Amino acid sequence: MNKRGWIPVITRILHDKRGQDMIEYALLGGFIAVAVAAVFPMDIAPNISKTFSKVSNLLGQV
């Protein structure tokens, strides 16, 4: 493809907005996860892990 043929392709890629919302939601989710990790003390993590393990075991029995 010559140089003139790449210009429309690059322009189309730069103006394509599909998937933008998903990226924004992923960034927001990451930010919330970091904020929650910063707020909760580390001694709570084992208790949360035990709770999720219990729930997982109960769901596995159903």
C-alpha positions in Angstrom: 0.0 0.0 0.0 1.4 3.4 -0.8 1.5 6.3 1.7 -1.7 7.8 0.4 -3.5 4.5 1.1 -2.6 4.5 4.8 -3.9 8.0 5.5 -7.6 6.9 5.4 -6.9 3.9 7.5 -5.1 5.8 10.2 -7.8 8.5 10.2 -10.5 6.0 10.6 -8.7 4.3 13.5 -8.1 7.7 15.2 -11.8 8.6 14.9 -13.2 5.2 16.0 -14.9 5.6 19.4 -16.1 2.0 19.8 -14.9 0.4 23.0 -14.2 3.8 24.7 -16.8 3.3 27.3 -15.4 -0.1 28.3 -11.9 1.4 28.7 -13.4 4.1 30.9 -15.2 1.6 33.1 -12.1 -0.5 33.4 -10.1 2.5 34.5 -12.8 3.5 37.0 -12.9 0.0 38.4 -9.2 0.0 38.8 -9.3 3.3 40.6 -12.0 2.1 43.0 -10.0 -1.1 43.7 -6.9 0.9 44.6 -8.9 3.3 46.7 -10.5 0.4 48.6 -7.2 -1.3 49.1 -5.7 2.0 50.5 -8.6 2.5 52.9 -9.0 -1.0 54.4 -6.3 -2.1 56.7 -4.4 -5.3 55.8 -5.6 -7.2 58.8 -9.1 -7.3 57.3 -8.0 -9.1 54.1 -7.7 -12.6 55.8 -11.2 -12.3 57.2 -12.6 -11.3 53.8 -10.7 -14.2 52.2 -12.2 -16.6 54.8 -15.7 -15.3 54.1 -15.3 -15.7 50.3 -14.0 -19.3 50.9 -17.0 -20.2 53.0 -19.4 -18.8 50.4 -17.5 -20.7 47.7 -17.7 -23.9 49.6 -21.4 -23.4 50.3 -22.1 -22.7 46.6 -20.1 -25.8 45.7 -22.3 -28.0 47.8 -25.5 -26.8 46.1 
